[in-house]
Amino acid sequence: GAGLGYQLSSIIAGGPAALVATWLIHQFGTGYAVSVYIRISAVITLIALKLLKDRSRSDITDDRTYLERYSHRRASPWRQTVASSSGITHSTIAAT
């Protein structure tokens, strides 16, 4: 998840940044063009950040998210699924 995004951002944004900066200085003859490029990149980042769903107050112990996302995978042999009274199934470690 997060590692892949970090690595791809390095390739997509970090790699060509020096080439873009060099081209902008060559075209416009000033470093101000690079500062505009950086500001535009910052605005795009802030817009993307604003569009993200806020998950800061979500319960990380809730199994529902995990089960919805990974229910198609085969269950581990040492885990068993238990249904609660609310109808939500929980995965617990089986007693040995």
Backbone as ProteinMPNN parsed JSONL, in Angstrom:
{"seq_chain_A": "GAGLGYQLSSIIAGGPAALVATWLIHQFGTGYAVSVYIRISAVITLIALKLLKDRSRSDITDDRTYLERYSHRRASPWRQTVASSSGITHSTIAAT", "coords_chain_A": {"N_chain_A": [[0.77, -1.189, 0.0], [1.216, 1.702, 1.168], [3.973, 1.865, 0.8], [4.315, 1.264, -1.911], [3.046, 3.459, -3.124], [4.75, 5.492, -2.26], [7.159, 4.796, -3.536], [6.389, 4.909, -6.253], [5.742, 7.61, -6.474], [8.236, 8.729, -6.224], [9.414, 7.92, -8.606], [7.694, 9.028, -10.576], [7.359, 11.81, -9.936], [9.749, 12.688, -8.694], [11.917, 11.815, -10.282], [11.829, 13.079, -12.992], [11.91, 15.743, -12.154], [14.26, 17.309, -11.964], [14.939, 17.495, -14.65], [12.708, 18.877, -15.669], [12.936, 21.284, -14.226], [15.388, 22.215, -15.224], [14.712, 22.567, -17.917], [12.698, 24.538, -17.668], [14.172, 26.722, -16.656], [15.866, 27.101, -18.816], [14.028, 27.785, -20.833], [12.682, 30.092, -19.825], [14.623, 31.608, -18.611], [14.944, 32.263, -15.937], [14.83, 31.571, -12.404], [12.358, 31.801, -11.289], [10.383, 30.537, -12.749], [10.705, 27.899, -12.04], [9.905, 28.049, -9.384], [7.197, 28.611, -9.718], [6.404, 26.222, -10.901], [6.832, 24.488, -8.724], [4.965, 25.529, -6.93], [2.568, 25.005, -8.302], [2.631, 22.219, -8.265], [2.385, 21.853, -5.501], [-0.201, 22.85, -5.069], [-1.719, 20.974, -6.499], [-1.17, 18.741, -4.918], [-2.368, 19.517, -2.475], [-5.053, 19.64, -3.265], [-5.513, 16.93, -3.885], [-5.135, 15.879, -1.329], [-7.276, 17.046, 0.023], [-9.384, 15.71, -1.175], [-9.209, 13.166, -0.15], [-10.589, 10.602, 1.907], [-11.467, 11.07, 5.306], [-10.04, 9.211, 7.731], [-9.165, 9.281, 10.267], [-10.481, 9.025, 12.684], [-11.546, 6.529, 12.681], [-12.31, 3.221, 13.776], [-9.733, 1.118, 14.382], [-9.714, -1.435, 15.223], [-11.828, -2.699, 14.183], [-13.099, -5.421, 12.548], [-14.635, -5.559, 10.29], [-13.91, -4.026, 8.019], [-11.549, -5.308, 7.202], [-12.542, -7.908, 6.702], [-14.385, -7.443, 4.633], [-12.689, -6.632, 2.601], [-10.817, -8.71, 2.295], [-12.177, -11.134, 2.213], [-12.376, -12.981, 0.181], [-10.101, -14.48, 0.16], [-8.41, -17.507, 1.056], [-8.986, -19.014, 4.176], [-6.808, -19.039, 7.01], [-5.289, -21.972, 8.406], [-5.052, -21.979, 11.199], [-6.857, -20.191, 12.125], [-10.215, -19.41, 13.031], [-13.57, -18.701, 12.077], [-15.942, -16.727, 13.67], [-19.283, -16.024, 14.318], [-20.886, -13.138, 15.453], [-23.456, -11.81, 17.667], [-24.42, -9.599, 16.353], [-24.289, -10.218, 13.733], [-21.972, -9.849, 12.404], [-19.047, -11.329, 11.266], [-16.183, -12.56, 12.926], [-12.715, -13.105, 12.946], [-10.868, -15.358, 14.737], [-8.122, -16.619, 16.69], [-7.64, -20.014, 16.69], [-7.959, -22.308, 19.367], [-5.353, -24.392, 20.508]], "CA_chain_A": [[0.0, 0.0, 0.0], [1.887, 2.997, 1.29], [5.317, 1.762, 0.233], [4.198, 1.335, -3.366], [2.761, 4.86, -3.454], [5.967, 6.265, -2.023], [8.124, 4.488, -4.585], [5.895, 5.422, -7.526], [5.848, 9.07, -6.488], [9.643, 9.04, -6.485], [9.662, 7.721, -10.031], [6.885, 9.926, -11.406], [7.606, 13.221, -9.652], [11.135, 12.975, -8.334], [12.849, 11.563, -11.375], [11.896, 14.124, -14.01], [11.87, 17.096, -11.586], [15.474, 18.042, -12.349], [14.828, 17.78, -16.088], [11.697, 19.931, -15.837], [13.517, 22.533, -13.707], [16.401, 22.668, -16.185], [13.994, 23.039, -19.111], [12.025, 25.802, -17.342], [15.192, 27.773, -16.582], [16.33, 27.329, -20.187], [12.966, 28.45, -21.6], [12.294, 31.393, -19.296], [15.815, 32.334, -18.202], [14.871, 32.674, -14.539], [14.434, 30.546, -11.448], [10.961, 31.992, -10.886], [9.577, 29.528, -13.437], [10.778, 26.692, -11.216], [9.073, 28.279, -8.2], [5.801, 28.454, -10.147], [6.235, 24.77, -11.068], [6.718, 23.902, -7.385], [3.674, 25.963, -6.365], [1.5, 24.248, -8.976], [2.696, 20.866, -7.7], [1.848, 21.923, -4.136], [-1.655, 23.008, -5.161], [-2.253, 19.668, -6.894], [-1.065, 17.884, -3.733], [-3.391, 19.936, -1.513], [-6.355, 19.218, -3.79], [-5.597, 15.485, -3.675], [-5.287, 15.676, 0.101], [-8.644, 17.436, 0.379], [-10.307, 14.711, -1.707], [-9.086, 11.917, 0.582], [-11.563, 10.345, 2.961], [-10.886, 11.176, 6.644], [-10.124, 7.958, 8.479], [-8.406, 9.462, 11.504], [-11.282, 8.648, 13.848], [-12.148, 5.214, 12.478], [-11.883, 2.19, 14.716], [-8.811, 0.217, 13.694], [-9.922, -2.8, 15.689], [-13.024, -3.2, 13.51], [-12.766, -6.453, 11.575], [-15.52, -5.473, 9.13], [-13.148, -3.535, 6.877], [-10.647, -6.381, 6.763], [-13.31, -9.018, 6.158], [-14.947, -7.042, 3.342], [-11.624, -6.51, 1.617], [-10.043, -9.927, 2.108], [-12.999, -12.315, 2.451], [-12.219, -13.933, -0.919], [-8.894, -15.278, 0.375], [-8.577, -18.731, 1.82], [-8.744, -18.818, 5.606], [-5.636, -19.697, 7.563], [-5.703, -23.17, 9.15], [-5.07, -21.762, 12.653], [-7.899, -19.226, 12.468], [-11.589, -19.839, 12.828], [-14.488, -17.578, 11.948], [-16.991, -16.762, 14.672], [-20.33, -15.039, 14.055], [-21.36, -12.485, 16.671], [-24.907, -11.6, 17.697], [-24.772, -8.53, 15.432], [-24.222, -10.729, 12.374], [-20.639, -9.601, 11.853], [-18.165, -12.447, 11.581], [-14.863, -12.18, 13.396], [-11.715, -14.153, 12.822], [-10.137, -15.496, 15.984], [-7.108, -17.67, 16.677], [-8.202, -21.249, 17.241], [-7.229, -22.888, 20.5], [-4.63, -25.601, 20.105]], "C_chain_A": [[0.816, 1.26, 0.0], [3.277, 2.975, 0.677], [5.306, 1.878, -1.278], [3.935, 2.767, -3.814], [3.979, 5.742, -3.298], [6.966, 6.049, -3.154], [7.675, 5.022, -5.943], [5.971, 6.943, -7.596], [7.285, 9.503, -6.721], [9.961, 8.929, -7.969], [8.955, 8.781, -10.873], [7.241, 11.389, -11.183], [9.075, 13.538, -9.417], [12.124, 12.818, -9.465], [12.944, 12.695, -12.378], [11.932, 15.552, -13.459], [13.089, 17.921, -11.993], [15.451, 18.398, -13.834], [13.839, 18.909, -16.359], [12.256, 21.266, -15.367], [14.551, 23.095, -14.676], [15.743, 23.239, -17.435], [13.323, 24.385, -18.847], [13.026, 26.958, -17.263], [15.705, 28.11, -17.976], [15.297, 28.122, -20.989], [12.722, 29.884, -21.139], [13.48, 32.213, -18.787], [15.819, 32.803, -16.759], [14.451, 31.501, -13.658], [13.002, 30.679, -10.976], [10.042, 30.984, -11.562], [9.571, 28.222, -12.639], [9.912, 26.855, -9.972], [7.59, 28.167, -8.537], [5.474, 26.975, -10.324], [6.046, 24.094, -9.71], [5.39, 24.29, -6.746], [2.507, 25.213, -6.995], [1.469, 22.817, -8.454], [2.113, 20.829, -6.292], [0.333, 22.061, -4.146], [-2.312, 21.688, -5.552], [-2.233, 18.712, -5.707], [-2.135, 18.236, -2.714], [-4.789, 19.552, -1.969], [-6.547, 17.724, -3.593], [-5.801, 15.156, -2.205], [-6.705, 15.993, 0.562], [-9.658, 16.394, -0.076], [-10.231, 13.363, -0.988], [-10.155, 11.811, 1.669], [-10.86, 10.385, 4.318], [-11.107, 9.876, 7.401], [-9.424, 8.07, 9.825], [-9.18, 9.019, 12.741], [-11.947, 7.288, 13.688], [-11.534, 4.201, 13.432], [-10.999, 1.192, 13.986], [-8.937, -1.215, 14.18], [-11.145, -3.438, 15.041], [-12.62, -4.195, 12.433], [-13.581, -6.344, 10.291], [-14.768, -5.019, 7.884], [-12.241, -4.622, 6.325], [-11.42, -7.509, 6.089], [-13.919, -8.682, 4.803], [-13.881, -7.045, 2.262], [-10.971, -7.848, 1.297], [-10.857, -11.209, 2.297], [-12.85, -13.358, 1.35], [-10.992, -14.83, -0.753], [-9.205, -16.504, 1.222], [-8.205, -18.478, 3.282], [-7.501, -19.579, 6.041], [-6.077, -20.896, 8.378], [-5.77, -22.958, 10.657], [-6.089, -20.711, 13.076], [-9.27, -19.832, 12.237], [-12.48, -18.609, 12.795], [-15.64, -17.766, 12.92], [-17.998, -15.678, 14.347], [-20.796, -14.454, 15.383], [-22.865, -12.286, 16.586], [-25.344, -10.498, 16.735], [-24.726, -8.988, 13.976], [-22.881, -10.515, 11.708], [-19.749, -10.773, 12.245], [-16.792, -11.926, 11.971], [-13.945, -13.369, 13.262], [-10.919, -14.192, 14.118], [-9.123, -16.619, 15.847], [-7.686, -18.889, 17.368], [-7.321, -21.765, 18.375], [-6.567, -24.196, 20.054], [-4.656, -26.628, 21.208]], "O_chain_A": [[1.085, 1.83, -1.057], [3.712, 3.968, 0.095], [6.182, 2.515, -1.864], [4.536, 3.235, -4.78], [4.215, 6.638, -4.109], [7.548, 7.004, -3.669], [8.495, 5.534, -6.706], [6.236, 7.504, -8.66], [7.529, 10.534, -7.347], [10.693, 9.752, -8.519], [9.555, 9.362, -11.777], [7.408, 12.134, -12.149], [9.579, 14.554, -9.896], [13.064, 13.603, -9.59], [14.032, 13.227, -12.6], [11.981, 16.496, -14.248], [12.961, 19.099, -12.327], [15.893, 19.479, -14.224], [14.1, 19.79, -17.178], [12.07, 22.281, -16.039], [14.591, 24.301, -14.921], [16.168, 24.272, -17.95], [13.367, 25.276, -19.695], [12.749, 28.052, -17.753], [15.95, 29.276, -18.283], [15.656, 29.029, -21.74], [12.573, 30.787, -21.962], [13.334, 33.413, -18.556], [16.623, 33.661, -16.394], [13.8, 30.563, -14.117], [12.477, 29.772, -10.33], [9.016, 30.613, -10.991], [8.555, 27.529, -12.574], [9.255, 25.905, -9.548], [6.808, 27.678, -7.722], [4.393, 26.525, -9.942], [5.191, 23.22, -9.566], [4.755, 23.463, -6.09], [1.565, 24.829, -6.301], [0.393, 22.263, -8.227], [1.422, 19.877, -5.931], [-0.348, 21.455, -3.319], [-3.349, 21.324, -4.997], [-3.182, 17.953, -5.51], [-2.753, 17.339, -2.141], [-5.626, 19.178, -1.147], [-7.621, 17.287, -3.179], [-6.562, 14.247, -1.873], [-7.265, 15.283, 1.397], [-10.689, 16.214, 0.573], [-11.093, 12.508, -1.191], [-10.563, 12.81, 2.263], [-9.784, 9.807, 4.476], [-12.246, 9.496, 7.675], [-9.122, 7.056, 10.453], [-8.569, 8.672, 13.752], [-12.822, 6.932, 14.477], [-10.378, 4.325, 13.837], [-11.456, 0.498, 13.078], [-8.327, -2.118, 13.607], [-11.462, -4.593, 15.321], [-11.881, -3.851, 11.51], [-13.241, -6.984, 9.296], [-14.972, -5.574, 6.804], [-12.176, -4.828, 5.113], [-11.014, -8.009, 5.039], [-13.969, -9.537, 3.918], [-14.153, -7.425, 1.123], [-10.608, -8.098, 0.148], [-10.276, -12.271, 2.521], [-13.175, -14.525, 1.574], [-10.862, -15.834, -1.454], [-10.155, -16.513, 2.005], [-7.218, -17.802, 3.572], [-7.188, -20.639, 5.499], [-7.143, -20.854, 8.992], [-6.485, -23.692, 11.339], [-6.178, -20.375, 14.257], [-9.453, -20.667, 11.351], [-12.171, -17.594, 13.419], [-16.241, -18.838, 12.983], [-17.618, -14.529, 14.123], [-21.068, -15.193, 16.329], [-23.477, -12.561, 15.554], [-26.508, -10.455, 16.338], [-25.086, -8.226, 13.079], [-22.67, -10.948, 10.575], [-19.701, -11.164, 13.411], [-16.305, -10.952, 11.396], [-14.362, -14.512, 13.447], [-10.363, -13.18, 14.545], [-9.258, -17.477, 14.975], [-8.166, -18.805, 18.498], [-6.095, -21.662, 18.33], [-7.155, -24.991, 19.321], [-4.099, -27.715, 21.054]]}, "name": "protein", "num_of_chains": 1, "seq": "GAGLGYQLSSIIAGGPAALVATWLIHQFGTGYAVSVYIRISAVITLIALKLLKDRSRSDITDDRTYLERYSHRRASPWRQTVASSSGITHSTIAAT"}
